[in-house]
Every structure is written in C-alpha cells, then in structure tokens.
C-alpha cells in the first residue's frame, strides 16, 4: 500500500493557461531515473483533483520498483482509471498492451496518461500505439532531470530526446523540469534544470510545459513557468513501511 499525502495547499501554481489547453493523450517519457513515473502519477492525481477525467496506462517494462501501477489501489479511490494487465500478467516484464489502452486513446472524453519506461528501450512499447493517435491529440512530454548522467547538459539531452522520439514515434513537444536530488534538493538544482530546459526549448521548439517542485520547497523556488506541486508517492519497497500512517487520503 502506498500512502497519498493530503493536500494542504494548491496543487498548481500559475498553471491556468497551461491546464486549459492540455491535449487529451499525454505521454510521459524520460531518461532512466528522471522521476518520470513520479511526475506522471502526481500529474494524474492533480488533474483529477481539479475535476478532470483521468486514465493512467502503465507501459513501463523497464523498472519494476517504480511503476505507476504500484499506486493503483490508492489513486483509484479518487476515480482514476488504471489500464494495466490483470492477474498474473500484472507483474510481467513484457510489453503487454491491454485492449483498454487502445480504446482509451481513441475515446473523445477525458485525459489518458501514458507512463513509458525510461530511455529509448522503454519508449519502444509506444510504437504500436502511436499510429492510432492523431498528432493534435497527443503531447509527448519529456521529463528532464539535469542531475541524471545522460541529461546533465544540452548535447546529451538532445540526443536522448531524439532517440526516444524515434523509438516511440511521437514528437516530444513539451518539457517537464524535474531536476532534484531527493531530500538534498536545493532551489539552485531546480533553477539549473529550468535553465537547461530553456536551452533545449530554443534548439528544438519544444515548450517548457511546467516545473515539478516538491511541496516543502514551494516557497523557496521562484520560476516563471507553471508549477506542479510534487508529493513523493513512488517509494522503494523498503521505504514504504516508514511512510504508512503518516499521511491520509483526503478529497
């Protein structure tokens, strides 16, 4: 069981315009260790809390420790629909795409969040789905963590984005800044990520969509872009027992 922190303040800052023009299908990709799944599940919860219909498709076949399906039970209580294999296949390390995923991306109602595996290898599972989604209905969102080896600087980040886009067949048109050092994150780390994202945006034409900021740092980080408050939910198995009972679910 994963605990979902109760909300004590707004989940979004300066994000009205961003939220008003979201596309229906949102594909979250990024380098291994970028925090992509943490961002994706937070994004799903934050959209649901402002009244949006949300479905989450866990397409991560790379990292069994940080799959979005691990919070399925808790987030389902908010009315978030999860699209994952059932039964014995739920934990399979295979590129299984349940029929509900294809159906969901072809529907006209609600948002579908696609949580891809890290790096180009994890993005390949999207290749069979991409032709079924029109370009104007999907936003390829690249989660950028400037403290990961391959995305510390511009050249490596551009190469990573090109490889992922080629593997999945979706243009990465949005950047999500998620630069952090977990508990040791300081404002300068977030600002460093924003600076790198701006360089990438200039080179690629992608937009800086939003910046993920930990809730306890919200008052210390000043950026001009939309901010999504990040609550840590994707915990390592040995960390989960330390969190149980510390937070409660609160609609």
C-alpha positions as CSV (number, residue, x, y, z in Angstrom):
1,X,0.0,0.0,0.0
2,X,1.2,3.5,-0.9
3,X,0.0,6.5,1.0
4,X,-1.2,9.6,-0.8
5,X,-0.5,12.8,1.1
6,X,-3.4,15.0,2.0
7,X,-3.4,18.4,0.3
8,X,-2.7,21.4,2.5
9,X,-2.4,24.0,-0.3
10,X,-2.9,24.4,-4.1
11,X,-1.6,21.6,-6.4
12,X,-0.8,24.0,-9.2
13,X,0.7,27.5,-9.4
14,X,0.4,29.9,-12.4
15,X,-1.0,27.0,-14.4
16,X,-4.4,28.2,-15.6
17,X,-3.4,28.7,-19.2
18,X,-1.4,25.5,-19.3
19,X,-4.3,23.4,-17.9
20,X,-6.9,25.0,-20.2
21,X,-5.1,23.8,-23.4
22,X,-4.0,20.3,-22.4
23,X,-4.2,17.7,-25.1
24,X,-6.2,14.6,-24.4
25,X,-3.4,12.0,-24.5
26,X,-0.2,12.8,-22.5
27,X,2.8,10.6,-22.9
28,X,5.4,10.9,-20.2
29,X,8.9,9.8,-21.2
30,X,12.4,10.5,-20.0
31,X,15.8,9.1,-19.1
32,X,16.1,6.3,-16.6
33,X,15.9,7.8,-13.1
34,X,14.4,11.1,-14.3
35,X,11.5,10.8,-12.0
36,X,9.1,10.3,-14.9
37,X,6.7,7.9,-13.1
38,X,6.6,10.1,-10.0
39,X,5.7,13.1,-12.2
40,X,3.1,11.1,-14.1
41,X,1.2,9.8,-11.1
42,X,1.3,13.2,-9.4
43,X,0.0,14.7,-12.7
44,X,-2.9,12.3,-12.8
45,X,-3.9,13.0,-9.2
46,X,-3.6,16.8,-9.7
47,X,-5.8,16.7,-12.8
48,X,-8.4,14.5,-11.0
49,X,-8.5,16.9,-8.1
50,X,-9.5,19.8,-10.4
51,X,-12.3,17.7,-11.8
52,X,-10.8,16.2,-15.0
53,X,-11.5,12.6,-16.0
54,X,-8.2,10.7,-16.0
55,X,-7.0,7.2,-17.0
56,X,-3.4,6.0,-16.5
57,X,-1.8,3.4,-18.7
58,X,1.3,1.8,-17.1
59,X,3.6,1.0,-20.1
60,X,6.8,0.8,-18.1
61,X,8.6,-2.5,-18.7
62,X,12.0,-1.3,-17.5
63,X,11.8,-0.5,-13.8
64,X,9.7,-2.8,-11.6
65,X,10.4,-0.7,-8.5
66,X,8.7,2.5,-9.7
67,X,5.8,1.5,-11.8
68,X,2.7,3.7,-11.7
69,X,0.6,0.6,-11.1
70,X,2.0,0.4,-7.6
71,X,-0.3,3.3,-6.6
72,X,-3.3,1.9,-8.5
73,X,-5.3,1.0,-5.4
74,X,-4.9,4.3,-3.7
75,X,-5.4,6.6,-6.7
76,X,-8.4,4.5,-7.9
77,X,-10.2,5.8,-4.8
78,X,-10.2,9.2,-6.5
79,X,-11.8,7.9,-9.6
80,X,-8.6,7.5,-11.6
81,X,-8.9,4.6,-14.0
82,X,-5.8,2.3,-14.4
83,X,-5.1,0.5,-17.6
84,X,-2.8,-2.4,-16.7
85,X,-2.8,-6.2,-17.3
86,X,-4.7,-8.2,-14.7
87,X,-4.0,-11.3,-12.8
88,X,-0.6,-13.0,-13.2
89,X,0.3,-10.7,-16.0
90,X,0.2,-7.6,-13.8
91,X,3.8,-8.0,-12.8
92,X,5.1,-9.3,-16.1
93,X,8.2,-7.7,-17.5
94,X,6.7,-7.8,-21.0
95,X,5.4,-5.2,-23.5
96,X,1.8,-6.0,-22.8
97,X,-0.7,-3.5,-24.1
98,X,-4.2,-4.3,-22.8
99,X,-7.1,-3.6,-25.3
100,X,-8.4,-0.9,-22.9
101,X,-5.3,1.2,-23.6
102,X,-6.1,1.3,-27.4
103,X,-9.7,2.0,-26.6
104,X,-8.9,4.8,-24.2
105,X,-6.7,6.7,-26.6
106,X,-9.3,6.6,-29.3
107,X,-12.1,7.9,-27.0
108,X,-13.1,11.6,-27.0
109,X,-13.5,12.1,-23.3
110,X,-11.0,12.6,-20.5
111,X,-7.2,12.5,-20.4
112,X,-5.1,9.4,-20.9
113,X,-1.7,9.5,-19.2
114,X,0.8,7.1,-20.7
115,X,3.7,6.3,-18.4
116,X,6.5,5.0,-20.5
117,X,9.6,3.1,-19.4
118,X,12.9,5.0,-19.1
119,X,15.2,5.7,-22.0
120,X,14.6,4.7,-25.7
121,X,14.2,1.0,-24.7
122,X,11.2,1.8,-22.5
123,X,9.7,4.0,-25.2
124,X,9.5,1.3,-27.9
125,X,6.3,-0.1,-26.5
126,X,4.6,3.1,-27.7
127,X,5.4,2.4,-31.3
128,X,2.4,0.2,-31.9
129,X,0.1,2.8,-30.4
130,X,1.4,6.0,-32.0
131,X,-0.3,5.5,-35.4
132,X,-3.6,5.3,-33.7
133,X,-3.4,8.7,-32.1
134,X,-3.6,11.9,-34.2
135,X,-0.8,14.4,-33.7
136,X,-3.2,17.1,-32.5
137,X,-4.5,14.8,-29.7
138,X,-1.2,13.7,-28.1
139,X,1.5,15.7,-26.3
140,X,4.9,14.0,-25.9
141,X,6.2,15.2,-22.5
142,X,9.9,14.7,-21.8
143,X,10.8,14.7,-18.1
144,X,14.1,16.4,-17.7
145,X,16.3,15.8,-14.7
146,X,19.6,17.7,-15.1
147,X,21.1,15.6,-12.3
148,X,21.0,12.3,-14.3
149,X,24.1,11.3,-16.2
150,X,22.7,11.5,-19.8
151,X,20.8,14.7,-19.3
152,X,23.3,16.9,-17.5
153,X,24.0,19.1,-20.5
154,X,22.4,20.2,-23.8
155,X,24.0,17.7,-26.2
156,X,23.2,14.6,-24.1
157,X,19.6,15.8,-23.6
158,X,19.0,16.5,-27.3
159,X,20.4,13.0,-28.1
160,X,18.2,11.4,-25.6
161,X,15.1,13.1,-26.8
162,X,15.9,12.2,-30.4
163,X,16.4,8.6,-29.5
164,X,13.1,8.4,-27.5
165,X,11.1,10.1,-30.2
166,X,12.5,7.8,-32.9
167,X,11.7,4.7,-30.7
168,X,8.1,5.6,-29.9
169,X,7.1,7.6,-33.0
170,X,5.8,10.6,-31.0
171,X,7.3,14.1,-31.2
172,X,8.5,15.3,-27.8
173,X,6.8,18.7,-27.8
174,X,6.8,19.6,-24.1
175,X,9.5,19.7,-21.4
176,X,8.8,19.0,-17.8
177,X,11.6,20.1,-15.4
178,X,12.1,17.6,-12.6
179,X,15.7,18.3,-11.5
180,X,16.2,17.1,-8.0
181,X,18.5,15.3,-5.5
182,X,15.6,13.9,-3.5
183,X,15.9,15.1,0.1
184,X,19.0,17.1,-0.7
185,X,17.4,19.2,-3.4
186,X,18.0,23.0,-3.1
187,X,16.5,25.8,-5.2
188,X,19.6,26.0,-7.3
189,X,19.1,22.5,-8.5
190,X,15.6,23.3,-9.8
191,X,16.8,26.6,-11.4
192,X,19.6,24.6,-13.1
193,X,17.0,22.3,-14.6
194,X,14.9,25.3,-15.8
195,X,18.0,26.8,-17.5
196,X,18.8,23.6,-19.3
197,X,15.2,23.2,-20.4
198,X,15.2,26.7,-21.9
199,X,18.3,25.8,-23.9
200,X,16.6,22.6,-25.1
201,X,13.4,24.6,-26.0
202,X,15.5,27.0,-28.0
203,X,17.1,24.2,-30.0
204,X,14.0,22.0,-30.5
205,X,11.0,24.3,-30.5
206,X,9.5,22.4,-27.6
207,X,7.9,24.4,-24.8
208,X,8.7,24.3,-21.1
209,X,5.3,23.0,-20.0
210,X,5.8,23.0,-16.2
211,X,8.2,22.6,-13.4
212,X,7.7,19.9,-10.7
213,X,8.5,21.3,-7.3
214,X,8.4,19.4,-4.0
215,X,5.7,20.7,-1.7
216,X,8.2,21.6,1.1
217,X,10.2,23.7,-1.4
218,X,7.3,25.6,-2.9
219,X,8.0,28.8,-1.0
220,X,11.8,28.7,-1.9
221,X,11.6,28.2,-5.6
222,X,10.8,31.1,-7.9
223,X,10.3,30.3,-11.6
224,X,8.2,32.0,-14.3
225,X,6.7,28.7,-15.6
226,X,3.6,26.8,-14.4
227,X,4.4,24.7,-11.3
228,X,3.0,21.4,-10.3
229,X,3.5,20.7,-6.6
230,X,5.1,17.2,-6.3
231,X,4.3,14.8,-3.5
232,X,6.6,11.8,-3.3
233,X,4.5,8.7,-3.7
234,X,6.7,6.3,-5.6
235,X,8.7,4.7,-2.8
236,X,11.2,1.9,-2.8
237,X,9.8,-1.2,-1.1
238,X,12.0,-0.8,2.0
239,X,10.8,2.8,2.4
240,X,7.1,2.2,2.3
241,X,6.7,1.0,5.9
242,X,8.2,4.3,7.1
243,X,5.5,6.2,5.4
244,X,2.4,4.2,6.2
245,X,0.2,6.1,8.6
246,X,1.9,9.4,8.2
247,X,-0.5,10.6,5.5
248,X,-4.2,10.1,4.8
249,X,-6.2,10.3,1.7
250,X,-8.3,13.5,1.6
251,X,-10.5,14.5,-1.3
